[in-house]
Amino acid sequence: MNELFTLMKSELVLTGIIFLLLFIKIGKGVKNETLLPLAQVLLLANFVFGFVLNTEGRLFGDMFYTTHLIAFQKNILNLGVYLITLLCADWLRKTPHLAEFLLLMLSALLGMFFMISSANLLIFYLALELATIPVAAMANFDLDKKKSAEGAMKMILSSAFSSGILLFGISLIYGSTGSISLPEIQERLDGSTLQILAFIFFFTAFAFKLSMVPFHLWTADVYEGSPIAVTSFLSVISKGAVAFIFMTMLFRVFTPMKEVWQVMIIILSVLTMVVGNLFALRQQNIKRFLAFSSIAQVGFILLALSSDDFHMGSTAVIYFVLIYLFSNLAAFGVASVITERTGKENIDDYKGLYKTNPFMSWILALALFSLAGIPPTAGFFGKLFLITAGASGAAYWFILVAALNMIISLYYYLRVIRAVFMDKNDNPIEPLKLMAPVKLGMLLCGAGIVLAGLLSWIYDYIHSL
Amino acid sequence: MNLILLIGAPLLTALAVLAARNKAQVKWISLAGSLFQLGLAVALLLAFRHERAINNTAQMLFEQQHLLFKTLNISFHFGVDGISVAMILLTSFVVVAGVLVSWNVEKMTKEFYFLLLLLGLGAYGFFISLDLFILFFFLEISVIPKYLLIGIWGSGKKEYSANKLALMLMGGSALILVGMLGLYFLAGNTFDIMTLSKTTIPAEYQHILFPLLFLGFGVFTALFPLHTWVPDGHSSAPTAGSMFLAGISMKLGGYGCLRVATYLLPEGAKEYATIIIVLSAIAILYGAFATMMQKDLKYINAYSSVSHVGFSLLGIGMLTQTAITGALMQMVSHGVMTALFFAVIGMIYDRTHTRMVGEMGGLMKQMPFISTIFFIVGLCSLGLPGLSGFVAEMTVFVGSWQNPDLFHRIATIAAAMSIVVTAVYILRAIGKTMMGPNTNEAHLILKDAAWNEKLAAILLVGGILAIGIAPGWLNDLLQPAAEEIMNRIAGK
């Protein structure tokens, strides 16, 4: 009994929060102004609590397991959700169904927690669905916007499609190995043709979720249509969680088939980087722009997944996701404030922003430079370690392609920087007064961007887990 | 001496600038900070000479190492040899002069000085780093300040130039990154330059990695044909920006070509020396002839920089001890000279609001001080004995001549001939702008240099004279370090 509490600590606390919010909702009903800070405090408490009393072990007949590393991954995701509730406070306060929104978001987070901890394909699949379906509902939250409904529809259809493929892959895996328990599967994999086929289907589902090219087509429309709170959740939290479990699958389970998936990953990584970057070049809408840039970032994550040195690769991925979380959320945070207050979403509208909103401009610049991987921001370290991890296994031409992609990405990130700092605009965005939580969120992200790289013990800490 | 001071001082100055309340405070804090850095650099020079005088023959002095990323074996490993000391001194001179000539920047003063100091920080950090990763970090740190300085405070087609510069330098960085990772894995997971200098990397790998690293750093130092960002970048940047770009940033590349590419991969250097020589000879001649065609003063200096920096690369390609010493001298000399050149051009532009040679004339009467400085720097550029340019270029030629075969001789002669062309364009520019009748009435009421400009100019002229008249101290700094590099190339 005691073990149940310590091992499932994060999940139980999160479930507690969900029920608390549910009771508040069906009870008297609380105004958004009180509900939102309450949720923020609870999430922060959960984040802090995530660092204490961690143990390692297995539960439910090897269905569920947790380690210190997994606990840390959960903390990263929890931190991300906390930052979203801060950064998108403008929109969250106004939405008429805040309680439902929070319930859905936390349920999805709970699904991710289970997904990362799953040691069995059954619970993995259930958790994946729990992490996906609420997000589709969230994408539809701008009820009066047609685009939002369209995005949600696309999301649910493509999710359903990828789930189908995933189930097919799982059934083939079961057919060829006779087990759905991950440790057993690892023992019984021998790289037969059927297993390779099974792996390809299995892999495709992840490719959908991570929006690798050519499985990325749903991404941009969904990102554009959804409210920014959802877009940032999708692009950071969902992707981070899927990247974590994908990494576990590759580095822990499908190890006997390393030669097969390494080649697949290298090819998809190059495609994802190049296509994501090329499409990002021409985007005018800031949300679509960030969508394609996040596709390109996934290409870089794949780079580390092709590593020969699993330990180095997984450390680099987790470290990068942490940094990517700060950078991308900061960028989305600025976009959220501006869209919510002025309704402007185009990069051209950002011209002259520095004159009127210097604080937000610096945060945006820091975020974009971090995404581009330029020091002294943390993105530099994150990207470099991904490339280093990739270089330990792959060919040098692959590393060169990745490095050249950093130039393309710098070009389009500079386009936004140029609009903000250099271009003149007769009708710039008026000076906006930021709400306290938004400002706090931006400061936290900014601090994360500057410090996460220079505080090198973070990397070493992840490595030691 | 604690080398961390050299990073800490600019960082604290930059942070103090951010905290300043008004423009006057910003300027004075920056000036005080940069003067302090100059003091530190001089103190470093004295301390270094003292250590050498008491026969401390360690290759790197004042070494210190702090582990940063333990698991990847990356550490803050700092240390200086003669080359680093000379470069740090150069940086501190240019930083002070840059702060002084920017005294009248009114647009976003605080941000301007902050970025300027950040650029200086990157250069200091680069020159003292003995860990490739950290070196790369400091090299890249300057991308943001350069981009913003040109894009916000620049003139002309500034956005285009800023983009071009950032992307080309990023391209160079990409090549460096790949080469660097190659070294890391081949040498058994270490970025440490001192360790790498003791490991022998198989020749076939050196042949792959050397071009990556040399071209990568070559982009920074305007290696032909990767020089195209130089003219646009330099001419669009604000005065202090041009001074930093040409005076310091281009030297980062030259230093990297020597310290990283040539020193760590001697077999590669031997293999590709011919190509380096050909490319740099082309750069020297092409730069000189291209300068002849320019009408804009900043473009004149930008193209002549391509030509002059070519001498550094030529010296490296010649692979003799004297030539390498000369190459290093040329880096220092050109750094001071070109910074002064851009400063003077900035002073002229601030007054006449034109940089076109054809629209000026007879400025000597109105601005005797500025004109005199212009004269001095021009003569230095064309290599008049007694000024720094002569010493440096002469050393390169002498070193190059030590190679007895025909190819090296021809390259040397071709490079030396560029000096004639240099004389033509320099004397013509000076003659047209400073001498003769004043062609523009509006120029009759112009004032001469203000105190800050005089101070900056005198400081840099002092540097030129110190190298030109008594080159011995610089030679003492650079010669032993060049010998160390040559020893490795010769396989001793």
Interface residues (C-beta under 8 A of the other chain):
Chain A: M312 T315 F369 I374 P375 P376 F380 L384 F385 I387 T388 A391 S392 Y396 I399 L400 A403 L404 M406 I407 L410 Y411 L414 I417 R418 F421 M422 D423 S456 Y459 D460 H463
Chain B: L68 F69 K70 T71 L72 I74 F133 F137 F138 E140 I141 V143 I144 Y147 L148 G151 I152 K158 E159 A162 N163 A166 L167 M170 G171 S173 A174 L175 L177 V178 L181 G182 Y184 F185 I208
